[in-house]
Amino acid sequence: MSGSGYSHELRQRQTQSLVLAPQLRQSLKILQVAALDLRSEIQEELQNNPTLEELPSEGISLDQESTEPEEVDDAGPGKDEKPGDEMDFSKEFEIMGKLDEDWRDYMSQAGGAQPYTSEDAEKRQHFMDSLVSVPSLQEHLMRQAEIADLDSAATEALQHLIGSIDERGFLTQNPSDAALQSGLPLEAMQQAVKALQSFDPPGIGSQTLEECLLTQLTSKDKGNSLAARIVRDHFELLSRRRIPELARKLGASADDIQGAIEEIGKLDPAPGRRFSEDTNRVVEPDVTVFKDEDEWKIVLNSDYIPRLRISNTYREMIAKGTLSKAERDYLRERMRSGKFLIDSIEQRQRTIERITREILKAQLDFFEHGVAQLKPLTMTQVAEIVGVHETTVSRAIANKYIKTPHGVFDIKYFFTTGYQAESGASVSNTSVKEIIADLINLEDRSSPLSDQTIVSKLQDKGLNIARRTVAKYREELGILPSNLRRDYT
């Protein structure tokens, strides 16, 4: 008897998950799309759903229309039907909010004695992310990580590294720092770095431009070529195109050096950028944060969100009781789908507003004073406060922009790692870059600051940062080394 009940519960849970899947995909897509793309998504649903209609921009408010109780008696007079049952989505959204827990329970039961492991969770999360997201560099790398022949510690280290890849495809941490931050063994992290640097595209996972170019040459079986020797041993001369000097040091002709430099020029200095979105596209902020006298305010951009409601015409048709069962079922399903869309749009806006409010609290100094005051902040921190899963935060801020008194920023900009100053204050990587840029802007060009001198000046500010990190940040800012910034006039 208990076995029969267990089987029934399992089938019920599985059916519930399958029925919810299309709605879940739509809700996640609505959450993730940018402001400019949201209208086209809604317009597509308007074309496919006759029970949905768009209100004029000057009309009844969205709140009034989308939240009013909607009672539909599709069986005509005489049937005892609870008001609101047809359009109540609280259960669906509750299920979506607890999807991780539900899925773990289901997998645990379906697998019998087989536990639901962290590896299962990672694979399932990757699948869920893939339902709504445009293929990214991280996804491309994760697919390769899934088939990499590594032990569990190295696999976890690899996942950590993939999360720290910047848009160029470079690692933002060296193995030692990554091991320290993640709590994983250094040996596992080193294994993971080696595996990552074997992935496609060639050059991915490098820590310097030299390493990136050398990896690409090695992948072409040219690791010992003249071009590779130039990159490996004489990169500074290469950056200054000192062909005669290179020819003398390498014992090669000027023509051979020129040919090698042309070969290097065909390599990709930022292999990760091919996965980036078109940076020339128009950006429309999803939310604006501004100060009104002494109060900070948050305003969501609703200009690109059509105002929707369920058509009274179809409600009346169902209420009359003259339709066939198939017609009633079709309209009921379409009305339910339309109401779910309206609720998903409202949930999207509420989620963005709540996340923005937490960003404002955490990054208040940035909004008051600018980039130099940006603090370290993680999606996990915000997710815990807002009460959602970290992946919900990730989806909610994807492709979203925020207008601030200091300009328009990708919301991801506010999530960054950082350093602990001697004063106890936290300083983000972005703020450190800003400080470095300011130091260089104020330097004496006849005697520019070396990277080591910048390290010393940062130490004076209570920031202990390695010279190689300063060099990396300087390169990311597009600033030349001190010997190339010197003004001899």
C-alpha distance (Angstrom), angle and dihedral (degrees) to the residues before:
residue distance angle dihedral
M1 . . .
S2 3.78 . .
G3 3.79 89.5 .
S4 3.80 90.4 55.3
G5 3.82 92.0 50.8
Y6 3.80 90.3 48.5
S7 3.82 90.9 52.2
H8 3.81 91.9 48.4
E9 3.82 92.0 50.0
L10 3.80 91.0 48.9
R11 3.81 92.7 51.1
Q12 3.79 90.7 46.5
R13 3.79 92.5 51.7
Q14 3.80 92.5 46.5
T15 3.83 92.0 48.6
Q16 3.79 91.0 49.3
S17 3.82 91.4 52.6
L18 3.80 92.9 48.1
V19 3.83 93.6 48.4
L20 3.79 91.2 49.0
A21 3.80 95.6 48.5
P22 3.87 99.1 86.9
Q23 3.81 91.6 46.0
L24 3.78 90.6 46.2
R25 3.79 91.6 52.0
Q26 3.79 91.0 50.3
S27 3.80 93.5 47.3
L28 3.81 92.3 48.9
K29 3.80 90.8 47.8
I30 3.81 91.9 50.6
L31 3.81 88.8 50.0
Q32 3.79 93.8 50.5
V33 3.82 106.1 42.4
A34 3.80 121.8 97.6
A35 3.81 122.1 -110.4
L36 3.81 93.5 -101.9
D37 3.81 92.3 50.3
L38 3.78 96.6 44.9
R39 3.79 95.1 75.8
S40 3.81 92.9 55.1
E41 3.83 90.0 50.3
I42 3.80 90.2 52.3
Q43 3.80 93.1 44.4
E44 3.79 89.5 54.9
E45 3.80 90.2 54.9
L46 3.82 90.5 46.8
Q47 3.81 89.7 56.5
N48 3.81 92.6 48.7
N49 3.79 98.0 42.7
P50 3.83 116.7 60.2
T51 3.83 92.8 -172.5
L52 3.82 92.0 64.2
E53 3.78 121.0 82.8
E54 3.79 133.1 -179.3
L55 3.77 120.2 -125.9
P56 3.81 120.3 -138.7
S57 3.78 114.1 -99.9
E58 3.80 89.7 -108.9
G59 3.78 102.2 51.0
I60 3.74 144.3 80.1
S61 3.78 111.7 -14.7
L62 3.77 120.7 -102.3
D63 3.79 90.4 -122.7
Q64 3.79 92.2 56.5
E65 3.77 94.6 46.7
S66 3.76 102.1 39.6
T67 3.77 99.8 43.8
E68 3.79 103.3 41.9
P69 3.83 115.8 111.7
E70 3.76 111.1 -96.2
E71 3.79 115.8 -156.3
V72 3.77 120.4 -172.1
D73 3.78 123.1 -178.0
D74 3.77 103.0 -168.0
A75 3.77 95.8 173.4
G76 3.77 97.8 60.4
P77 3.81 126.8 -122.4
G78 3.73 120.4 -19.9
K79 3.80 101.5 38.7
D80 3.79 115.5 119.1
E81 3.85 102.5 -132.6
K82 3.79 127.6 163.6
P83 3.83 111.9 -119.2
G84 3.78 114.9 -112.2
D85 3.83 96.5 14.5
E86 3.78 91.0 115.4
M87 3.80 95.5 57.5
D88 3.81 104.1 30.2
F89 3.82 109.8 119.8
S90 3.79 99.1 169.7
K91 3.81 90.3 107.8
E92 3.81 93.0 51.1
F93 3.79 93.1 50.1
E94 3.80 90.6 44.7
I95 3.80 89.4 53.1
M96 3.80 90.6 47.8
G97 3.79 90.5 50.0
K98 3.81 91.0 52.5
L99 3.79 96.5 37.6
D100 3.80 94.4 121.7
E101 3.80 91.6 53.2
D102 3.80 93.2 45.1
W103 3.78 92.6 48.2
R104 3.79 92.7 49.8
D105 3.81 90.3 51.1
Y106 3.79 91.5 48.7
M107 3.79 93.8 47.6
S108 3.79 91.1 47.0
Q109 3.81 91.5 53.8
A110 3.79 95.2 40.4
G111 3.78 91.5 50.5
G112 3.79 96.2 48.3
A113 3.78 106.8 -159.3
Q114 3.82 91.8 1.9
P115 3.85 107.5 102.2
Y116 3.80 122.1 -136.5
T117 3.78 99.8 -108.3
S118 3.80 131.3 -157.3
E119 3.81 86.9 -109.6
D120 3.81 89.3 58.5
A121 3.79 88.9 49.8
E122 3.80 92.2 51.4
K123 3.80 92.8 49.4
R124 3.78 92.2 46.9
Q125 3.81 92.1 47.5
H126 3.79 90.4 49.7
F127 3.80 88.8 52.1
M128 3.82 92.5 49.2
D129 3.80 92.0 48.4
S130 3.79 90.0 50.3
L131 3.81 91.8 56.9
V132 3.78 93.0 74.0
S133 3.77 110.2 13.1
V134 3.77 131.6 91.9
P135 3.83 109.7 -118.1
S136 3.78 107.8 -87.5
L137 3.78 136.0 -171.8
Q138 3.80 90.0 -101.6
E139 3.80 91.9 52.5
H140 3.81 91.0 47.6
L141 3.80 89.5 53.0
M142 3.81 94.4 43.2
R143 3.80 90.4 56.4
Q144 3.80 88.6 56.4
A145 3.80 91.7 43.8
E146 3.80 90.2 57.3
I147 3.79 91.4 64.3
A148 3.81 97.5 37.4
D149 3.81 113.8 119.9
L150 3.82 98.6 -124.2
D151 3.79 135.5 131.3
S152 3.81 120.0 -110.4
A153 3.83 96.0 -93.4
A154 3.81 93.3 49.4
T155 3.81 90.5 45.2
E156 3.80 90.5 53.6
A157 3.80 89.3 47.1
L158 3.80 90.1 50.6
Q159 3.80 91.1 52.9
H160 3.81 89.4 50.9
L161 3.80 91.4 51.2
I162 3.79 93.1 48.6
G163 3.79 87.8 55.0
S164 3.80 90.7 54.2
I165 3.82 96.5 51.1
D166 3.80 112.9 119.0
E167 3.80 125.4 -140.9
R168 3.80 91.6 -89.1
G169 3.80 90.2 57.3
F170 3.82 93.2 -108.8
L171 3.79 125.5 134.1
T172 3.79 112.7 -109.6
Q173 3.83 92.2 -156.7
N174 3.77 134.4 46.3
P175 3.83 117.0 -126.9
S176 3.82 93.7 -100.2
D177 3.81 94.3 52.3
A178 3.81 91.5 43.3
A179 3.82 91.6 50.8
L180 3.80 91.1 48.3
Q181 3.81 93.3 49.0
S182 3.80 95.6 44.5
G183 3.80 97.1 39.4
L184 3.81 90.3 -128.3
P185 3.83 124.8 134.2
L186 3.79 115.0 -86.9
E187 3.82 90.2 -129.7
A188 3.82 90.6 57.0
M189 3.81 90.4 48.7
Q190 3.80 91.6 50.4
Q191 3.82 89.9 50.4
A192 3.79 89.0 50.5
V193 3.81 92.5 50.7
K194 3.80 90.3 51.9
A195 3.81 91.2 49.5
L196 3.80 93.0 46.3
Q197 3.80 92.0 51.8
S198 3.81 89.1 56.4
F199 3.81 91.7 57.8
D200 3.78 128.5 100.6
P201 2.99 128.4 -64.9
P202 3.82 97.5 49.2
G203 3.79 112.3 -117.5
I204 3.79 94.2 34.0
G205 3.81 116.5 139.2
S206 3.81 94.5 27.2
Q207 3.78 120.8 146.4
T208 3.82 96.9 -153.2
L209 3.77 137.2 27.6
E210 3.81 90.1 -114.8
E211 3.80 91.2 55.7
C212 3.81 90.8 46.8
L213 3.81 93.4 53.2
L214 3.80 93.2 43.8
T215 3.80 91.6 51.8
Q216 3.79 90.3 53.0
L217 3.79 92.1 49.2
T218 3.82 90.6 48.3
S219 3.81 90.2 51.3
K220 3.80 86.9 57.4
D221 3.84 90.7 51.0
K222 3.79 89.7 -108.2
G223 3.78 98.6 113.8
N224 3.80 91.2 124.6
S225 3.81 97.8 38.2
L226 3.79 126.1 119.2
A227 3.82 88.8 -103.6
A228 3.82 90.5 54.9
R229 3.82 92.2 48.2
I230 3.82 90.0 52.2
V231 3.80 92.2 50.9
R232 3.80 94.8 42.4
D233 3.80 100.5 43.0
H234 3.79 108.0 19.6
F235 3.80 108.1 29.4
E236 3.81 94.4 139.1
L237 3.82 91.5 54.5
L238 3.81 88.4 47.1
S239 3.81 91.8 53.3
R240 3.81 88.7 52.7
R241 3.84 92.2 42.5
R242 3.80 92.1 -128.8
I243 3.80 94.0 171.2
P244 3.86 98.4 168.5
E245 3.80 91.3 49.0
L246 3.80 91.9 47.0
A247 3.80 90.6 48.9
R248 3.80 91.1 52.0
K249 3.80 95.6 46.9
L250 3.82 94.4 45.0
G251 3.81 97.2 38.8
A252 3.81 91.5 -124.7
S253 3.79 133.9 127.1
A254 3.81 120.6 -98.2
D255 3.82 88.7 -115.6
D256 3.81 91.5 54.9
I257 3.81 90.7 48.8
Q258 3.80 90.4 48.7
G259 3.82 90.2 50.5
A260 3.82 91.6 49.2
I261 3.81 91.0 50.0
E262 3.80 90.4 51.0
E263 3.80 88.6 51.4
I264 3.82 90.2 51.7
G265 3.79 89.1 48.5
K266 3.82 89.7 62.1
L267 3.81 91.8 59.5
D268 3.80 121.6 96.9
P269 3.84 112.1 -109.8
A270 3.81 91.1 -167.9
P271 3.84 109.3 31.5
G272 3.81 92.6 174.1
R273 3.80 95.1 61.3
R274 3.79 93.5 76.0
F275 3.82 86.1 73.2
S276 3.79 93.8 51.5
E277 3.77 123.3 104.5
D278 3.78 120.2 -106.2
T279 3.79 103.5 -77.1
N280 3.81 91.6 -160.9
R281 3.79 93.7 67.6
V282 3.79 120.8 113.1
V283 3.80 112.9 -93.6
E284 3.79 120.7 -148.2
P285 3.83 115.7 -171.8
D286 3.80 113.9 -120.6
V287 3.77 92.3 -157.3
T288 3.81 137.5 17.4
V289 3.80 125.5 -148.4
F290 3.80 116.4 -165.2
K291 3.78 140.3 156.0
D292 3.79 118.7 -113.5
E293 3.80 105.6 -166.7
D294 3.83 101.3 -55.7
E295 3.80 97.8 -18.5
W296 3.80 127.7 87.2
K297 3.81 113.6 -139.2
I298 3.79 134.4 -165.3
V299 3.81 120.8 -149.5
L300 3.81 121.8 -176.0
N301 3.79 118.8 -143.2
S302 3.81 107.4 -118.4
D303 3.82 96.4 162.0
Y304 3.80 91.9 104.1
I305 3.80 96.9 43.9
P306 3.83 114.3 91.6
R307 3.81 114.6 -137.6
L308 3.78 107.3 -116.4
R309 3.78 139.3 -168.0
I310 3.78 138.8 167.1
S311 3.80 109.7 -97.0
N312 3.82 114.9 -106.4
T313 3.81 88.4 -148.8
Y314 3.79 93.6 68.8
R315 3.79 92.9 41.0
E316 3.79 89.0 56.1
M317 3.81 91.6 47.1
I318 3.79 90.6 55.8
A319 3.81 92.9 43.6
K320 3.82 92.3 55.2
G321 3.81 89.7 64.2
T322 3.83 94.0 -140.4
L323 3.82 96.8 116.6
S324 3.77 125.7 96.3
K325 3.79 118.5 -108.6
A326 3.82 91.5 -106.1
E327 3.82 90.8 52.0
R328 3.80 91.8 47.1
D329 3.80 92.2 48.2
Y330 3.80 91.5 49.3
L331 3.81 93.9 50.1
R332 3.80 92.3 43.8
E333 3.82 90.1 52.7
R334 3.82 91.9 47.4
M335 3.82 92.4 47.7
R336 3.77 90.4 48.8
S337 3.80 90.6 49.7
G338 3.81 91.0 48.6
K339 3.80 93.7 49.9
F340 3.79 89.8 48.1
L341 3.82 89.0 54.1
I342 3.81 91.2 51.3
D343 3.79 91.1 48.9
S344 3.83 91.3 47.2
I345 3.81 91.2 53.4
E346 3.80 90.8 50.4
Q347 3.80 90.8 47.0
R348 3.82 89.6 50.5
Q349 3.79 92.0 53.8
R350 3.81 93.2 45.5
T351 3.82 91.6 49.7
I352 3.82 93.0 49.8
E353 3.80 90.4 47.6
R354 3.81 93.4 50.0
I355 3.81 92.8 47.6
T356 3.81 91.2 47.2
R357 3.81 90.2 50.7
E358 3.81 90.7 54.5
I359 3.80 91.2 46.8
L360 3.81 88.9 51.8
K361 3.81 90.9 51.9
A362 3.81 94.2 46.1
Q363 3.81 96.0 41.1
L364 3.81 99.9 35.8
D365 3.81 91.5 128.7
F366 3.81 89.1 56.9
F367 3.81 92.3 52.7
E368 3.80 90.2 46.6
H369 3.79 100.4 42.4
G370 3.82 112.0 9.5
V371 3.80 143.7 -110.9
A372 3.81 96.6 -31.3
Q373 3.81 88.6 67.4
L374 3.83 96.8 54.7
K375 3.81 111.3 132.8
P376 3.82 130.0 -151.6
L377 3.80 110.6 -91.3
T378 3.81 132.1 169.7
M379 3.79 131.5 -158.1
T380 3.81 88.6 -124.1
Q381 3.81 90.9 61.1
V382 3.79 92.7 51.4
A383 3.81 92.9 42.5
E384 3.81 91.1 55.3
I385 3.80 92.6 51.0
V386 3.81 95.5 43.9
G387 3.80 91.4 44.3
V388 3.81 99.3 -123.9
H389 3.79 135.2 111.4
E390 3.80 117.7 -85.2
T391 3.81 90.0 -116.5
T392 3.81 89.4 58.1
V393 3.81 89.2 57.3
S394 3.80 89.3 47.2
R395 3.81 91.9 52.4
A396 3.80 93.9 42.1
I397 3.81 93.6 56.0
A398 3.83 95.8 39.9
N399 3.82 111.3 117.2
K400 3.82 90.3 -2.7
Y401 3.80 127.8 131.4
I402 3.77 132.9 -162.0
K403 3.80 126.2 -152.3
T404 3.81 112.5 -141.2
P405 3.81 135.5 171.0
H406 3.83 86.0 -97.1
G407 3.81 97.6 51.6
V408 3.80 140.1 -79.9
F409 3.81 115.6 -47.4
D410 3.78 136.8 -177.5
I411 3.82 103.8 -109.1
K412 3.83 88.1 -127.4
Y413 3.82 85.7 66.6
F414 3.80 89.6 76.6
F415 3.80 93.0 58.3
T416 3.78 108.9 78.4
T417 3.79 142.0 136.4
G418 3.78 120.3 -119.8
Y419 3.77 152.0 161.3
Q420 3.78 137.4 -78.8
A421 3.80 111.0 -122.9
E422 3.81 120.4 -143.9
S423 3.80 87.6 -108.4
G424 3.80 88.6 62.8
A425 3.80 93.4 -109.7
S426 3.81 119.1 130.2
V427 3.79 118.4 -124.9
S428 3.81 123.7 -167.5
N429 3.79 125.3 -132.2
T430 3.80 88.5 -114.9
S431 3.81 91.1 55.5
V432 3.80 90.8 49.2
K433 3.81 89.1 53.6
E434 3.79 89.3 50.5
I435 3.80 90.8 52.2
I436 3.82 90.9 49.5
A437 3.81 90.9 49.4
D438 3.82 90.8 50.1
L439 3.80 92.1 49.5
I440 3.80 91.4 51.7
N441 3.81 93.2 44.7
L442 3.83 89.5 56.4
E443 3.82 96.8 43.2
D444 3.80 125.6 116.0
R445 3.81 102.9 -104.3
S446 3.78 91.4 -150.6
S447 3.83 87.2 61.1
P448 3.83 107.7 22.7
L449 3.79 121.6 -166.9
S450 3.78 116.7 -94.8
D451 3.80 118.9 -139.7
Q452 3.80 89.2 -106.8
T453 3.81 90.9 52.8
I454 3.81 89.1 51.3
V455 3.82 88.1 51.9
S456 3.82 88.7 55.1
K457 3.81 92.8 48.4
L458 3.80 90.6 49.8
Q459 3.81 89.1 50.6
D460 3.82 87.5 54.5
K461 3.81 86.0 58.6
G462 3.81 90.8 50.8
L463 3.82 95.5 -101.7
N464 3.80 117.0 126.9
I465 3.79 105.9 -161.5
A466 3.81 127.7 159.7
R467 3.79 119.9 -112.6
R468 3.82 92.2 -120.5
T469 3.81 88.5 55.6
V470 3.80 90.8 51.9
A471 3.81 89.0 49.9
K472 3.80 90.7 49.8
Y473 3.80 93.1 49.7
R474 3.82 90.8 46.6
E475 3.81 90.2 53.1
E476 3.81 91.1 48.3
L477 3.82 88.3 53.0
G478 3.81 88.8 53.4
I479 3.83 92.6 -117.3
L480 3.80 119.5 146.7
P481 3.84 122.6 -128.1
S482 3.80 117.0 -90.2
N483 3.81 95.6 -98.4
L484 3.81 90.0 58.8
R485 3.82 93.8 45.0
R486 3.79 94.0 55.7
D487 3.81 114.7 118.3
Y488 3.78 108.5 -148.6
T489 3.79 94.4 -173.6
